[in-house]
Amino acid sequence: MPKDIIIAIDGYSACGKSTTARLLAEKLEYVFIDSGAMYRATTLYFLQHKINFNRMDEVIKALENIHIHFEYNKETKRPDTYLNGEYVEEEIRSLAVSECVSEVSAISAVRRSMVAQQQMMGKNKRIVMDGRDIGTHVFPDAELKIFMTADLEVRVQRRVLELQQKGHTYIDPSEVRQNLLHRDYIDSHRTDSPLTKAADAIELDTTYYTIPEQVSIVYQWAMERIQGTTNGNL
């Protein structure tokens, strides 16, 4: 008998995690939760309100005023991010937010706040969530865990294209490369829930795969879990 599951997709920036997770959720008729967008929205709030990341009293007080939710966009067929009731989907993808989001997400108080919200969202399963510590910390018992990687230069190209599609007229690839390297380092070296591959996660190198190919691969893995046609080792 088919069963409801949680699918956790972790990995580095610009590997196609969010797009793959969103399309997989749509195909499975599951709920897609973009954990990265939650940290980006928190970062945006901190920047807008000039919160000192090193002052825990300021951080904790700010977190009390941060309310994030998602609304499905029928035109784009993806969830839009709202921060305290305001649409912020475009703003949270800016380079300014990208440059600070890893630093903000490394703060223990921020992670505790976001993880609590994410775990509430997953109480009834039937979700696909992507991030950095979903399979290792947020949902360690997820039925399917995927860890995505890709060559750095391919990731740079993908991020440049993403920014161009969002209307940014001038993008320096070297700046994007440095941003990705900086984020990789912080994500992998933070003391609270660092980016690591779960022992039971399946690794997917997306360097030579298109998004449709990535979705096809993970969909097959998901269906094997849902239908119970695997013994847990893919």
Protein Blocks (a to p, Z undefined) as FASTA:
>chain_A
ZZddddddeddehilmmmmmmmmmmmnopacddfklmmmmmmmmmmmnopafklmklmmm
mmmmpccdddddfklopacddeehiacklmmmpmklmmmmmmmmmpmklmmmmmmmmmmm
mmngoiacddjklmmmmmmmbfbdcdddddfklmmmmmmmmmmmnopabdcfklmmmmmm
mmmmmmmmpmghpadddfkbccddfklpcfklmmmmmmmmmmmmmnopaghiZZ
